[in-house]
Amino acid sequence: MSRGRMSSRVGGSCLVLLFLLASGCAERKSAPDIGGTMPAHLPDVRTPILLEADARQEHRAVMLQHLETIQAIVAALAEEDYTLAQGLTDTHLGFFMHRQAMARQQPENFPPAYRDFAMAHHAAAEKLADAMPTKDLKRILPEFNRVLKACVACHLEYRLRQS
């Protein structure tokens, strides 16, 4: 191949490469708008629960503790420490925790349907704790999923609101 042809091929290749680089840096169009609103901008239609500042703070602490417990249970299951997973579930998610939380909060300010969600959550946690001694993830994980479904169902329905 002659030198002239080689340098024109190299030059052409460089132009193609520059074009590809430039088009990759070009401003991209944003994703198409879906119905005029993006999911992050949807209105919050959850039912507000009106609590005084102290009760709201206590409730948020309980919810955070539930989330931390879920993470600790997953870690215990990953380590195959079923005794720890059962203890965490019993102590922090079951009816024991429900009674503790209600003693520190204002249960009269929670709607009856919210209490139904809470009871379903604690009942699911009790079943999860009962499944732990089997050490059978095929029995444990469906119960764990029921606990998570109870959490999600409640969080989709309710939110805290300042008084």
Backbone bond lengths (Angstrom), bond angles and torsions (degrees), N, CA, C in turn:
res aa  C-N    CA-C-N  psi(-1)  N-CA   C-N-CA  omega(-1)  CA-C   N-CA-C  phi
1 M - - - 1.445 - - 1.520 108.25 -
2 S 1.318 116.40 137.41 1.465 120.05 -177.67 1.518 110.40 -76.93
3 R 1.312 111.51 160.84 1.463 117.84 -179.07 1.522 111.89 -63.99
4 G 1.275 119.40 -36.93 1.458 123.13 -178.67 1.521 111.20 -65.11
5 R 1.343 114.20 -43.87 1.468 118.11 178.55 1.524 111.22 -65.55
6 M 1.305 115.69 -39.62 1.462 119.76 -178.64 1.520 110.65 -64.69
7 S 1.345 116.49 -44.32 1.456 116.82 -178.97 1.514 111.47 -70.98
8 S 1.335 120.53 -27.98 1.460 120.04 176.29 1.523 110.04 -72.50
9 R 1.337 117.89 -34.31 1.462 119.89 175.31 1.521 111.23 -67.23
10 V 1.317 116.99 -42.48 1.459 121.00 178.01 1.524 109.35 -63.74
11 G 1.319 116.80 -43.57 1.465 121.03 178.72 1.518 111.02 -62.60
12 G 1.337 117.15 -43.03 1.462 121.44 178.71 1.522 110.78 -64.83
13 S 1.314 116.32 -41.27 1.460 120.39 177.78 1.520 110.78 -62.98
14 C 1.334 116.12 -40.16 1.467 119.46 178.35 1.519 110.82 -64.46
15 L 1.351 117.37 -40.09 1.461 119.97 178.34 1.526 111.45 -63.31
16 V 1.348 116.19 -42.78 1.464 119.69 177.95 1.517 109.93 -62.50
17 L 1.317 117.34 -44.15 1.454 121.66 178.85 1.526 111.08 -61.49
18 L 1.353 116.97 -44.39 1.462 120.03 178.25 1.533 111.10 -62.74
19 F 1.331 116.63 -41.13 1.463 120.32 177.95 1.530 110.65 -61.11
20 L 1.347 116.09 -44.99 1.461 119.75 179.71 1.522 111.45 -63.53
21 L 1.330 116.70 -41.61 1.465 120.28 178.10 1.521 110.96 -64.77
22 A 1.335 116.04 -43.42 1.467 119.67 -179.20 1.516 111.11 -65.74
23 S 1.314 116.77 -40.81 1.466 117.78 -179.47 1.522 110.68 -70.40
24 G 1.316 117.71 -28.03 1.456 120.48 176.62 1.513 111.98 -70.76
25 C 1.327 117.39 -26.50 1.459 121.46 179.67 1.525 112.11 -93.25
26 A 1.319 116.09 -5.92 1.465 119.46 -178.68 1.519 110.10 -64.64
27 E 1.315 114.25 155.03 1.460 119.43 178.74 1.520 109.43 -64.56
28 R 1.298 115.97 129.73 1.458 120.74 -179.53 1.520 109.43 -95.64
29 K 1.301 114.70 149.18 1.460 119.63 175.48 1.522 107.99 -74.39
30 S 1.316 115.34 145.18 1.456 118.55 177.80 1.522 109.30 -73.13
31 A 1.302 115.00 164.20 1.464 120.72 179.58 1.521 108.95 -60.26
32 P 1.318 116.60 148.32 1.463 118.50 -179.93 1.522 111.00 -59.94
33 D 1.316 114.83 144.13 1.459 120.99 179.78 1.525 108.63 -74.62
34 I 1.319 116.05 130.34 1.458 121.35 -178.45 1.514 108.12 -98.18
35 G 1.312 115.82 102.58 1.458 119.68 176.12 1.517 114.43 63.59
36 G 1.309 119.18 22.73 1.448 121.79 176.42 1.516 114.97 84.97
37 T 1.315 119.33 -11.71 1.471 120.96 179.64 1.513 109.68 -134.92
38 M 1.282 114.74 140.07 1.460 120.10 174.38 1.529 106.90 -90.01
39 P 1.328 117.63 150.10 1.476 120.17 -176.52 1.524 114.14 -51.46
40 A 1.325 118.72 -34.52 1.460 120.55 -178.43 1.528 111.93 -67.94
41 H 1.326 116.59 -17.22 1.459 120.33 -177.11 1.521 113.09 -106.93
42 L 1.306 117.06 14.33 1.448 119.77 177.50 1.522 109.08 -71.24
43 P 1.307 116.93 145.77 1.469 118.20 179.10 1.527 111.02 -66.89
44 D 1.307 115.36 148.25 1.461 121.22 178.62 1.529 107.22 -83.79
45 V 1.320 116.44 107.67 1.461 120.71 -175.99 1.529 112.09 -102.46
46 R 1.330 116.24 10.78 1.460 118.80 178.55 1.522 110.53 -67.37
47 T 1.306 115.41 153.15 1.458 121.60 178.93 1.519 108.89 -73.96
48 P 1.338 116.71 124.01 1.470 118.16 178.80 1.528 111.12 -77.84
49 I 1.311 114.83 143.47 1.465 121.97 173.11 1.522 105.97 -109.51
50 L 1.309 115.52 118.55 1.456 121.58 -176.91 1.529 109.33 -88.66
51 L 1.316 115.93 115.74 1.462 121.06 179.30 1.523 109.56 -129.91
52 E 1.317 115.34 149.18 1.463 120.34 172.29 1.533 107.85 -65.12
53 A 1.316 116.44 161.53 1.467 121.64 -174.19 1.532 112.88 -54.83
54 D 1.335 117.29 -45.77 1.464 120.01 -178.11 1.528 111.43 -64.74
55 A 1.324 116.65 -44.61 1.466 120.34 -179.66 1.526 110.76 -67.33
56 R 1.325 116.62 -37.54 1.471 120.62 178.23 1.534 110.02 -63.42
57 Q 1.320 115.79 -44.91 1.470 120.68 178.67 1.526 110.33 -61.78
58 E 1.320 117.06 -42.50 1.463 121.87 178.55 1.530 110.39 -63.46
59 H 1.328 116.41 -42.35 1.468 120.15 -179.63 1.524 110.62 -64.93
60 R 1.315 117.05 -43.02 1.470 120.68 178.00 1.533 110.43 -61.43
61 A 1.336 116.73 -38.52 1.468 120.66 178.49 1.532 110.31 -63.97
62 V 1.330 116.93 -40.14 1.467 120.32 178.60 1.528 110.26 -65.40
63 M 1.330 116.74 -42.52 1.471 119.89 179.77 1.534 110.94 -64.11
64 L 1.326 116.61 -41.80 1.460 120.01 177.41 1.522 110.63 -64.15
65 Q 1.324 116.31 -40.05 1.468 120.43 178.25 1.527 110.11 -63.41
66 H 1.338 117.71 -39.15 1.471 120.29 175.98 1.526 110.56 -60.39
67 L 1.328 116.51 -45.04 1.465 120.39 -179.31 1.529 111.28 -63.21
68 E 1.320 116.26 -43.98 1.471 120.23 177.51 1.527 110.99 -62.82
69 T 1.330 116.45 -37.49 1.467 120.57 178.67 1.517 110.89 -65.64
70 I 1.324 117.20 -42.29 1.469 120.93 177.55 1.527 109.51 -57.06
71 Q 1.329 116.63 -45.13 1.462 120.61 179.03 1.521 110.91 -63.27
72 A 1.319 117.71 -41.82 1.466 121.28 -179.85 1.530 111.06 -67.06
73 I 1.332 117.44 -35.36 1.470 120.61 177.09 1.523 109.87 -65.66
74 V 1.315 116.94 -43.55 1.471 120.43 177.72 1.529 109.62 -59.88
75 A 1.320 116.89 -43.99 1.470 120.40 179.14 1.527 110.91 -62.79
76 A 1.335 117.33 -42.16 1.465 120.52 178.80 1.531 110.60 -64.29
77 L 1.321 117.47 -41.66 1.470 120.29 178.03 1.526 110.75 -64.30
78 A 1.327 116.63 -39.00 1.476 119.87 178.20 1.520 111.24 -62.22
79 E 1.340 115.74 -32.54 1.466 121.16 178.67 1.528 111.72 -88.88
80 E 1.327 116.30 1.55 1.463 123.06 -178.13 1.528 112.03 59.43
81 D 1.329 115.34 33.00 1.456 121.26 176.49 1.529 107.33 -97.95
82 Y 1.312 115.88 80.77 1.456 122.25 -174.80 1.527 112.06 -70.00
83 T 1.323 116.90 -28.71 1.459 120.41 178.24 1.525 110.15 -66.27
84 L 1.332 116.78 -45.68 1.461 120.89 177.24 1.527 110.30 -63.67
85 A 1.323 116.70 -44.89 1.472 120.38 -179.97 1.528 110.78 -59.25
86 Q 1.330 116.50 -41.47 1.460 120.20 179.09 1.530 110.49 -66.88
87 G 1.310 117.07 -43.82 1.462 120.64 179.80 1.525 112.26 -61.89
88 L 1.312 116.25 -43.68 1.466 120.25 177.97 1.522 111.00 -61.95
89 T 1.327 115.57 -42.94 1.462 120.10 -178.96 1.522 110.37 -64.35
90 D 1.325 116.71 -48.67 1.472 121.05 179.31 1.525 111.87 -59.20
91 T 1.320 115.56 -50.87 1.455 121.32 -171.89 1.523 113.40 -73.35
92 H 1.332 116.98 -39.38 1.462 119.86 -170.57 1.519 115.49 -105.91
93 L 1.333 118.61 -16.06 1.462 119.43 -177.25 1.518 113.95 -123.35
94 G 1.312 117.43 -20.08 1.462 120.91 -176.04 1.519 112.71 -78.57
95 F 1.323 115.01 -167.75 1.460 120.52 -176.40 1.523 112.98 -65.04
96 F 1.328 118.16 -25.56 1.461 121.08 175.50 1.524 109.69 -57.14
97 M 1.342 115.94 -47.94 1.466 120.19 -179.99 1.524 110.42 -66.57
98 H 1.317 116.96 -37.22 1.464 119.86 179.66 1.528 110.33 -59.29
99 R 1.320 116.76 -46.49 1.460 120.11 179.74 1.539 110.90 -63.71
100 Q 1.332 117.00 -39.75 1.466 120.66 178.56 1.525 110.85 -63.33
101 A 1.330 116.12 -46.78 1.465 120.68 -177.67 1.524 110.94 -63.90
102 M 1.303 116.95 -43.81 1.464 119.99 -178.40 1.533 111.78 -66.09
103 A 1.319 117.14 -30.45 1.464 120.38 178.12 1.525 110.88 -67.89
104 R 1.326 117.73 -27.42 1.464 121.78 -177.03 1.528 113.24 -98.07
105 Q 1.325 118.02 -10.18 1.460 120.81 -176.69 1.524 110.45 -111.91
106 Q 1.293 117.10 -171.10 1.459 123.29 -179.87 1.528 108.48 -109.51
107 P 1.336 118.20 81.11 1.463 120.04 -174.22 1.526 113.22 -59.88
108 E 1.317 118.06 -25.58 1.464 119.97 179.83 1.529 112.16 -67.44
109 N 1.347 117.65 -18.44 1.458 121.27 179.58 1.529 113.30 -88.44
110 F 1.325 116.87 -3.54 1.457 120.26 179.22 1.525 108.90 -95.52
111 P 1.329 117.62 133.11 1.466 119.71 178.48 1.531 111.01 -62.42
112 P 1.338 117.44 150.60 1.470 120.04 179.29 1.530 112.78 -55.30
113 A 1.322 117.81 -38.03 1.471 120.20 179.70 1.529 110.96 -65.00
114 Y 1.337 116.98 -33.78 1.464 120.20 176.09 1.516 109.76 -63.34
115 R 1.319 116.22 -43.71 1.466 119.86 179.01 1.535 110.43 -61.58
116 D 1.335 116.89 -34.77 1.469 120.09 176.11 1.526 110.91 -63.06
117 F 1.351 116.30 -41.74 1.460 120.03 176.43 1.526 110.56 -61.79
118 A 1.321 116.34 -44.02 1.469 120.88 -179.74 1.520 110.77 -62.07
119 M 1.316 116.78 -43.65 1.466 120.19 -179.95 1.530 110.72 -64.23
120 A 1.334 117.04 -39.80 1.471 120.59 177.55 1.527 110.42 -63.17
121 H 1.336 116.18 -39.23 1.469 120.71 178.30 1.521 110.67 -63.23
122 H 1.316 116.57 -48.06 1.465 120.02 -178.03 1.531 111.30 -68.17
123 A 1.331 117.48 -36.24 1.473 120.27 176.87 1.524 110.32 -64.86
124 A 1.336 117.17 -40.62 1.469 120.56 177.61 1.532 110.27 -63.95
125 A 1.330 116.70 -37.89 1.470 120.73 178.17 1.527 110.71 -65.31
126 E 1.315 117.08 -38.83 1.467 120.49 178.25 1.538 110.10 -62.28
127 K 1.330 116.55 -42.54 1.473 120.08 178.28 1.526 111.32 -66.42
128 L 1.319 116.05 -36.52 1.466 119.42 176.16 1.521 110.06 -62.74
129 A 1.320 116.98 -46.44 1.469 120.54 179.32 1.523 110.73 -60.48
130 D 1.328 116.85 -38.53 1.466 120.19 178.71 1.528 112.31 -65.74
131 A 1.324 116.82 -28.50 1.474 120.65 -179.02 1.532 112.28 -80.72
132 M 1.312 118.39 -21.66 1.475 121.71 -175.00 1.529 114.00 -56.89
133 P 1.329 120.04 -44.34 1.464 118.62 -177.43 1.538 113.91 -62.07
134 T 1.318 117.74 -17.96 1.474 119.42 178.58 1.520 111.63 -68.53
135 K 1.334 116.40 -23.98 1.465 122.82 -176.54 1.530 111.53 56.83
136 D 1.317 116.02 23.37 1.464 122.81 -178.06 1.523 108.42 -109.54
137 L 1.332 115.89 105.27 1.458 119.67 -177.20 1.524 112.57 -61.78
138 K 1.316 117.38 -24.86 1.466 119.63 176.91 1.527 111.53 -68.59
139 R 1.308 117.18 -20.32 1.479 121.73 173.67 1.527 111.08 -96.91
140 I 1.322 115.88 -34.85 1.459 120.46 -176.02 1.530 111.69 -73.74
141 L 1.313 117.61 -47.88 1.464 120.26 -173.16 1.531 114.07 -62.91
142 P 1.334 120.16 -39.37 1.474 117.30 174.89 1.529 112.52 -61.70
143 E 1.325 117.30 -36.48 1.467 120.12 177.59 1.535 110.17 -69.03
144 F 1.321 116.28 -39.30 1.466 120.96 176.89 1.529 109.41 -61.74
145 N 1.329 116.61 -41.56 1.456 121.23 177.91 1.529 111.02 -61.07
146 R 1.330 117.67 -38.27 1.475 120.83 177.83 1.530 111.16 -63.69
147 V 1.321 116.43 -37.15 1.467 119.63 176.31 1.527 109.59 -63.24
148 L 1.315 116.70 -47.24 1.461 119.92 -179.83 1.522 111.82 -63.83
149 K 1.327 117.09 -38.90 1.469 120.13 177.14 1.519 110.62 -61.51
150 A 1.321 117.23 -39.66 1.465 120.71 178.52 1.527 110.37 -64.25
151 C 1.322 116.94 -40.57 1.471 120.56 177.62 1.530 110.08 -61.72
152 V 1.314 115.79 -51.49 1.466 120.79 -176.56 1.520 110.94 -62.42
153 A 1.333 117.82 -43.14 1.465 120.85 -178.96 1.527 110.75 -58.00
154 C 1.302 116.75 -43.16 1.459 120.65 -178.97 1.531 110.81 -68.71
155 H 1.322 116.68 -44.39 1.462 119.83 -178.60 1.524 111.86 -67.34
156 L 1.313 117.48 -26.14 1.463 120.12 175.53 1.525 111.77 -75.04
157 E 1.299 116.92 -23.90 1.469 121.65 -175.64 1.528 113.38 -95.56
158 Y 1.337 118.09 -33.70 1.460 121.39 -171.59 1.520 112.62 -127.24
159 R 1.331 114.12 154.79 1.457 122.57 172.86 1.521 108.37 -145.35
160 L 1.312 115.80 156.65 1.468 119.71 177.00 1.519 109.56 -84.23
161 R 1.301 115.70 144.47 1.452 121.31 176.43 1.518 108.87 -132.62
162 Q 1.304 115.43 142.42 1.467 119.48 179.32 1.515 110.11 -72.08
163 S 1.307 114.81 147.00 1.479 119.52 179.47 1.515 110.05 -79.67
